[in-house]
């Protein structure tokens, strides 16, 4: 379990940064009328921005190279 968390730490960092940004967006910008589905509630805003932050930071994760090379099929 600990190895999985360390392997995906970039996603976790992105989720935390996004959650903080979502809460701050709700607090300082928010929705004046209350009809906005995402920014009308601090919970919705925090979860949405956490998801977006994890996805954004996940773009920068480097792929691990596999040692095995794919050999073409020689039987025709």
C-alpha positions, 0 to 999 in steps of 0.5 A, a space after each residue: 500500500 505504501 509503495 502504491 502511494 509513493 508511486 502515485 505521489 504526483 497525483 496526490 500532490 495535485 489533488 491536495 493543491 487542487 483541493 486548496 485552490 477549489 476551497 479558495 476559489 469558493 471562498 473568494 470568488 464563489 457564486 453569488 446567486 447559489 445556482 452554480 452547481 460547482 462553486 455554490 458549495 465548498 464541498 463541490 468546489 473542493 472535490 472538483 478542483 482536487 480531481 482536476 488538480 490530480 489529472 493535471 499533475 498526472 500529465 507530468 508523470 513519467 512512464 516507466 520503460 519496460 525491459 522486454 522488447 516486443 519482438 515481431 512475429 516471424 511466422 508468416 
